[in-house]
Amino acid sequence: LVVTPGKPSAASTTAFGEGLCIATSGTQSVIEITAKDAFGNRVVGGNDIGAQLLASDGLKSPATVTDNEDGTYNIRYTVTVAGKYTVSLALEGNNIHKSPFSLDVFPAVAEVTRS
């Protein structure tokens, strides 16, 4: 018996990773998305995945999407200003399961050096 996944479904597609809810300014964060069909089967390759990070003041931060060619995608971003953000993740233009997400970005810890 061979199961062939159906068309990708935004409602079944999931995301996980610390980068969904917490980040440190100036440090790269990663979110992983798994594209799935309506029955929860992984859908491999070529899916249109979108990511947008929006600060409470309207400032947008860029994010890059990498297709891992196994049904998963890595979203990488580096936010430079601490604050509250909304992370919207989409498949084929539709929000995935539980998107948008609330993200808290904390200031980087300053290093103290002695000379």
N, C-alpha and C positions, 0 to 999 in steps of 0.2 A: 504494500500500500504506500503510495507516494502522495504526500500532502503538498499541494501547490498553494502558496499564499494568494489571497485575493488582492484587490485594490487597497492601497494604504488608506487607513482611517485615522483622521486627526483625533477623534474621540477615544481611540484605543492606543494611540501613540503616547509613550511615557517619557519622562525626563527625571534624572536624578543627579545628585552630586551636591557638595557643599556650596558650590557657586550659585545654586538656586535661591539660597536664603541669606547667605552671609559672605562678605568679601572684605579685603583690606585694600585701601587705596594704594595705587602704584604696584600692586601685585597681581599677576595673571591668575584668573580663576577659570575653572572648566566645568561645563555641564555636559552630561551625556544624554542623548536622545536615542530611544529605540523605536524605529518605525514598525508599526504593526497593522495587520488588517483587522476587520471587524470581529474576527474570532480569536484575536490575540497572537496570531502567527507572525513571526518576524518577516518584514518585507525588505529584501536586499536591493540596495543600489538605486541611484538615479532619482530619489525623491527630492522634491523641492522643499527644503527646510529653511525657515526664516527665523531670525532672532533680532530682537530690539530691546535695548536698555534705555529707559527713560527716567530721568531724575524728577523729583517732585517739583523742581523749578522749570521743567521742560527741556533741560539739557539732555541731548542724546549722546550715548557712548557707543562706539563701534564694537562689533563682534564678528568673529570669523567662524565659518562653518566648514568642518572637514568631514567628508564622507569616508568612513572606515571600510567601506565596501563589504560590510557584513550585516547591514541593517541598522548599524549604530552610527551616530554622528557626534562629533565633539564640537561644542561651542566654546570658543575661547574669547575672553575679554579682559581688559585692564581698565578699571575705573580710576580716574585721577583725583576725584573730589568725593570726600566722605558725605554720606547722607542716605536718604531713603530713595529707592529706585523701584521701578516696575519692570519685570523681565517678561516679555511676551515672546512665546515660542510657537511657531506655526508649521503646519504641514500642508502644502498645496494651498497656502493662503488662509487656512482655518486654524484657530487656536487649538493646540493639543490638550490632552487631558490635564485639568487643573490650571492651565495657563489663563491669565497672567499670574505670575508669582511676585511676592513682595520680597525685596532684597534690601538688607541693611549693609551699607558699606562703612567700615570704621576707618579712622585715620591710621596711617602707618605709625609704628612706634619709632620715635627718634632715637638714634644711637648717640650715646655720649662718649666722646673720646677725650683723653687727657694728653696734653703735649708738654 
